[in-house]
C-alpha cells in the first residue's frame, strides 16, 4: 500500500470463559506488541463451543477493545472442539491441480460430516517422489456462522477463521524458532477444552481436542468442599488462605485426581499418535503448556513427574518486543499463559496486512 495507513488486524480468541485480543505489528521475525486485552465471560455464555448468548459475547468484545485501546476493525479468530476435524493424510504424488480436483473425494474418507455441512481447507506439508502429505481441516458451517455473527455484532470484520491448535503452533514457532529435529507437545488448557498438538520443527504431526479443562478442577473443589465459584478459583490457583479454616491436605487429593485425568488424556494422545503413525522413532522431548488451566499451582511439576517429560509454561511474548512503559510487566505476567492462541492469531493478521 503506497498511501494511507495499513489496516490493523487483531487476533481474537473467543474462549469458553473469556475473550482475549492481541494486536501486533512489524514483520514475522521482528514483532512488536501494540495492544492486548482480556476479560471474562459470564458462566454458560458459551457451552460446548457454541455461543449461546451472542449479544453478551459481542458486548465483551467491544468492552475489551474500548478498555484496552484496541482499534483494529478486522480480526483473525479461531475455532476448536468436536466441530473441528483435522487429519494428516498421505496421497500418491500429484500436481497441485490434481490435488485441487480430488481433495473433496479424499476428504470424504476422513471427515465424519457431509462435506456440504463443513468449510474445508488443506495444506501440503511434505512432498517426496513417493508421496504427498496433506493436512486437511474442516469445521461445521454452523459453528463458523455462529462465531462470525458474534464478531459482526461487535462491529468487527472476521477476515480469517483459523484453528486454535494451529494458532498455538504459530505462537510457538514465532517465539521458539524450533529446528527440524525438535519434537514438542503444545498443550493449551482452556476452561473446558484442551488443545493438543504434537509438532516436529514446524510440522504438525498429530492434533487432538479433549473435553477436559480448568473448570474440572474448579467443579471438584466446589462440590467436595462446599466452596463458591470464586473461592474454588482462588484455591485452584494456590491461594488456599482465600477460604478460612481450609486445610491443605483436603485440597491435594482432589486436585491430584483431576491432574491424573489430564495426564492420562495426554498419554492417550501419545498412544493414539503411535498407533496411527508409521513413524515409530519420533519421541516427544518436551511439553509446553498454556491457557488459563496452566496457571494451576504445581501443575507443570505434577505433569512432568507423571509423564516423565520436561514441562514448561509457554511464553507467548518471548520473541516479541514489549514496551514495559506501556504494558505493566506484572499484569502481562499474570495473563501471559492465556494469551498464546491470541498471539498466534494476531501474528497471522500481521502476515495478511
C-alpha positions in Angstrom: 0.0 0.0 0.0 1.6 3.2 -1.2 -0.7 5.8 0.5 -2.6 5.7 3.8 -2.2 3.6 6.8 -2.1 -0.2 6.7 -5.3 -1.7 8.2 -4.6 -3.2 11.6 -5.7 -6.7 12.3 -6.1 -8.1 15.8 -6.1 -11.7 16.9 -9.3 -12.6 18.7 -9.5 -15.7 20.9 -13.1 -16.4 22.0 -12.7 -19.0 24.8 -15.4 -20.7 26.8 -14.8 -18.4 29.8 -13.0 -15.3 28.5 -12.2 -13.1 25.5 -8.6 -12.4 24.6 -7.4 -9.9 22.0 -3.8 -9.1 20.8 -2.6 -6.6 18.1 0.9 -6.9 16.7 2.9 -5.1 14.1 6.2 -5.4 12.4 7.4 -8.5 10.5 7.0 -12.1 11.5 10.7 -12.3 12.7 10.5 -8.9 14.4 7.1 -8.3 16.0 6.0 -5.6 18.4 3.1 -5.7 20.9 0.7 -2.9 20.0 -2.2 -3.7 22.3 -3.8 -6.6 24.2 -6.9 -7.1 26.3 -8.5 -9.9 28.4 -12.0 -10.0 30.0 -14.0 -12.8 31.5 -17.3 -14.0 30.1 -20.3 -14.8 32.3 -20.9 -18.5 33.1 -22.7 -20.5 30.3 -22.3 -17.8 27.7 -20.5 -20.5 25.6 -21.4 -24.1 26.0 -19.6 -27.0 24.2 -18.0 -24.4 21.9 -21.4 -22.9 20.8 -22.1 -19.3 21.6 -25.4 -19.3 23.5 -25.5 -15.5 24.1 -24.4 -13.7 21.0 -25.1 -10.2 22.5 -23.1 -10.9 25.6 -20.1 -12.1 23.6 -20.3 -9.1 21.2 -20.6 -6.7 24.2 -17.5 -8.2 25.9 -15.5 -7.9 22.6 -16.5 -4.2 22.4 -15.5 -3.8 26.1 -12.1 -5.4 25.6 -11.5 -3.1 22.6 -12.6 0.1 24.4 -10.9 -0.7 27.7 -7.6 -1.7 26.2 -7.3 0.7 23.3 -7.6 -2.0 20.6 -8.6 -0.1 17.4 -8.4 -2.8 14.8 -11.6 -3.3 12.9 -10.5 -6.6 11.3 -9.9 -9.8 13.3 -8.4 -13.2 12.8 -10.2 -15.7 15.1 -10.1 -19.5 15.7 -12.3 -22.5 16.3 -11.7 -25.7 18.2 -13.6 -28.7 19.7 -15.7 -31.5 18.2 -16.9 -29.4 15.3 -13.4 -29.2 14.0 -11.7 -32.2 12.3 -8.0 -32.2 11.5 -6.3 -35.1 9.6 -2.9 -35.7 8.2 -3.3 -37.9 5.1 -0.8 -39.5 2.7 -1.6 -39.4 -1.0 0.3 -40.5 -4.1 2.5 -37.9 -5.8 0.3 -35.5 -7.7 0.3 -31.9 -9.1 -1.4 -29.0 -7.3 -4.2 -29.1 -10.0 -4.8 -32.8 -9.4 -4.9 -32.3 -5.7 -7.3 -29.4 -6.0 -9.6 -31.5 -8.2 -9.5 -34.6 -5.9 -9.4 -33.1 -2.4 -13.1 -33.4 -1.7 -13.1 -37.0 -2.7 -10.1 -37.7 -0.4 -11.6 -35.6 2.4 -14.9 -37.6 2.3 -12.9 -40.7 3.6 -11.8 -38.8 6.7 -14.4 -36.2 7.6 -17.4 -37.7 9.5 -19.8 -35.0 8.3 -21.4 -34.3 5.0 -19.0 -32.0 3.0 -21.9 -29.7 2.3 -22.1 -29.0 6.0 -18.5 -28.0 6.5 -15.9 -25.5 5.5 -12.9 -27.4 4.2 -9.2 -26.3 3.8 -6.0 -28.2 3.2 -2.2 -27.7 3.0 0.6 -29.8 1.6 3.0 -30.4 4.4 5.6 -32.5 2.7 6.3 -33.9 -0.8 8.6 -36.8 -1.8 8.9 -38.8 -5.1 6.8 -41.5 -3.4 4.1 -39.5 -1.6 2.3 -36.2 -1.0 1.5 -35.5 2.7 -1.6 -33.3 3.2 -3.1 -31.8 6.3 -6.9 -31.3 5.9 -9.0 -29.2 8.3 -12.8 -29.0 8.3 -15.3 -27.2 10.6 -19.1 -27.3 10.7 -20.5 -24.3 8.9 -23.0 -23.6 11.7 -20.1 -23.2 14.1 -18.3 -20.7 11.8 -21.6 -18.8 11.2 -22.1 -18.6 15.0 -18.7 -17.0 15.8 -18.9 -14.7 12.7 -22.2 -13.4 13.9 -20.9 -12.6 17.3 -17.9 -10.7 15.9 -20.0 -8.8 13.4 -22.4 -7.8 16.1 -19.4 -6.2 17.9 -18.8 -4.1 14.7 -15.7 -6.1 13.7 -14.9 -8.0 10.4 -13.7 -11.6 10.7 -11.2 -11.9 7.8 -9.8 -15.3 8.6 -11.1 -18.2 10.8 -8.2 -20.4 11.8 -8.0 -23.4 14.1 -6.9 -22.8 17.7 -4.4 -25.6 17.6 -2.6 -24.1 14.6 -2.7 -20.6 16.2 -1.0 -22.1 19.2 1.6 -23.7 16.9 2.1 -20.3 15.1 2.8 -18.7 18.5 5.3 -21.4 19.4 7.2 -21.1 16.1 7.5 -17.3 16.3 8.7 -17.4 19.9 10.9 -20.5 20.0 12.1 -20.8 16.4 12.4 -24.6 16.6 14.8 -26.6 14.4 13.5 -29.5 12.3 14.6 -32.2 14.9 12.8 -30.7 17.9 9.6 -32.6 18.8 7.4 -30.9 21.4 3.8 -31.3 22.5 1.9 -28.0 22.7 -0.9 -28.2 25.3 -3.4 -25.3 25.6 -5.5 -25.9 28.7 -8.7 -23.8 28.5 -11.7 -23.8 30.8 -13.5 -26.7 29.1 -11.2 -27.9 26.3 -7.5 -28.9 25.9 -5.9 -28.4 22.5 -3.0 -30.8 22.0 -0.6 -30.5 19.0 2.5 -32.8 18.6 4.9 -30.7 16.5 8.2 -31.7 14.9 10.1 -28.5 13.9 7.3 -26.5 12.2 5.3 -29.5 11.1 2.2 -30.7 13.0 2.3 -34.5 13.4 -0.9 -35.0 15.4 -3.7 -32.9 16.9 -6.5 -33.6 19.3 -9.0 -31.5 21.2 -10.0 -33.0 24.6 -13.1 -32.0 26.6 -11.2 -31.6 29.8 -10.0 -28.3 31.2 -9.5 -26.0 34.1 -13.2 -25.9 35.0 -13.0 -29.6 36.1 -10.6 -28.5 39.0 -13.0 -25.7 40.0 -16.1 -28.0 39.9 -14.5 -30.7 42.1 -13.4 -28.2 44.7 -16.9 -26.6 44.7 -18.7 -29.9 45.1 -16.3 -31.6 47.5 -15.5 -28.7 49.8 -18.7 -26.7 49.5 -17.0 -23.6 48.1 -18.3 -20.8 46.0 -17.1 -20.5 42.4 -14.8 -17.5 43.4 -13.4 -19.4 46.4 -12.7 -22.6 44.3 -11.0 -20.5 41.6 -8.7 -18.9 44.3 -7.9 -22.3 45.9 -7.2 -23.8 42.4 -4.6 -21.1 41.8 -2.9 -21.9 45.1 -4.4 -19.1 47.3 -5.6 -21.5 50.0 -5.9 -18.7 52.5 -8.8 -17.4 50.4 -11.0 -19.8 52.5 -10.7 -19.6 56.3 -10.1 -22.9 58.0 -9.5 -24.8 54.8 -6.8 -27.5 55.3 -4.2 -28.0 52.6 -4.4 -31.8 53.0 -8.1 -31.7 51.9 -7.2 -29.9 48.7 -4.3 -32.0 47.4 -6.1 -35.3 46.7 -8.9 -33.6 44.8 -6.5 -31.6 42.6 -4.4 -34.7 42.1 -7.4 -36.8 40.9 -8.1 -34.2 38.1 -4.4 -33.9 37.2 -4.3 -37.6 36.8 -7.2 -37.4 34.3 -5.3 -34.7 32.4 -2.1 -36.7 32.4 -4.0 -39.8 31.2 -5.6 -37.9 28.3 -2.1 -36.6 27.2 -0.7 -40.1 27.4 -3.7 -41.4 25.5 -2.9 -38.8 22.8 0.7 -40.0 22.6 -0.6 -43.6 22.2 -3.1 -42.6 19.5 -0.3 -40.9 17.6 1.9 -44.0 17.8 -0.9 -46.3 16.8 -1.9 -44.3 13.7 1.6 -43.3 12.6 4.2 -45.3 10.7 6.9 -43.3 12.3 8.0 -45.2 15.4 11.2 -43.2 16.0 9.7 -39.8 16.8 9.9 -39.2 20.6 8.4 -36.1 22.3 11.2 -34.2 24.0 9.2 -31.6 25.9 5.7 -30.3 26.7 4.9 -26.6 26.6 1.6 -25.7 28.4 -0.5 -22.6 28.0 -4.1 -21.5 28.7 -5.8 -20.5 32.0 -5.5 -24.1 33.2 -1.7 -23.9 33.0 -1.7 -21.4 35.9 -2.7 -24.1 38.4 -0.2 -24.3 41.3 2.3 -27.1 40.8 0.6 -28.4 37.6 3.7 -28.3 35.4 5.8 -30.2 38.0 3.0 -32.7 38.6 2.5 -33.4 34.9 6.3 -33.7 34.4 6.5 -36.3 37.1 3.5 -38.3 35.8 4.6 -38.2 32.1 8.4 -38.3 32.8 9.0 -35.4 30.4 10.1 -31.8 31.0 7.0 -29.5 31.2 7.3 -25.7 30.9 4.9 -22.8 30.6 4.9 -21.4 27.0 5.9 -17.7 26.9 3.9 -16.1 24.1 6.0 -12.9 24.3 9.4 -14.5 24.4 10.4 -13.2 21.0 8.1 -10.2 20.8 9.2 -6.7 21.7 7.1 -5.4 24.6 7.3 -1.7 25.7 7.3 -2.0 29.5 6.4 1.7 29.8 3.1 0.9 28.0 2.4 -2.6 29.4 2.6 -3.3 33.1 5.0 -6.3 33.4 3.1 -7.7 36.4 -0.2 -7.6 34.5 1.5 -9.2 31.5 3.0 -11.9 33.6 -0.4 -12.7 35.2 -2.3 -13.1 31.9 0.6 -14.4 29.8 -0.5 -18.1 29.8 -3.9 -17.2 28.5 -2.7 -15.2 25.5 -0.9 -17.8 23.4 -3.7 -18.6 21.0 -4.5 -14.8 20.6 -0.8 -14.1 19.9 -0.8 -16.8 17.2 -3.9 -15.4 15.6 -2.5 -11.8 15.7 0.7 -13.0 14.0 -1.5 -14.4 11.2 -3.1 -11.0 11.0 0.4 -9.3 10.5 1.0 -11.7 7.6 -2.2 -10.6 5.9 -1.6 -6.8 6.1 
